[in-house]
Amino acid sequence: MLPEGLYKRKHFGTPESFFLITTNYIVLVLGMQFFAECTQINWFFWVVIGLLALYNIYKLRREREEYDKIRIIAYLISIAGMALLFFALRSGAQRC
């Protein structure tokens, strides 16, 4: 049959920091595809990035107790990765 402790095990699920990092990358890539594809960056791209920053501040303050040292380091590495992704995708921008 089934072991006794099967239903007593804790499952913590996917951490909210994973969803925040994933949302950041998706919004960045979609914003770049729609508003920063040409050599000239549209002003609305910066509005999208600003709103994303406000969303990050809101989520970090709301779920402050979840962010330990390891998750903060992962979050900061993801921000640095977003900057690298921005410059990598902008290097291939075409003139429109």
Beta strands, then each sheet from edge to edge (+ up, - down):
end
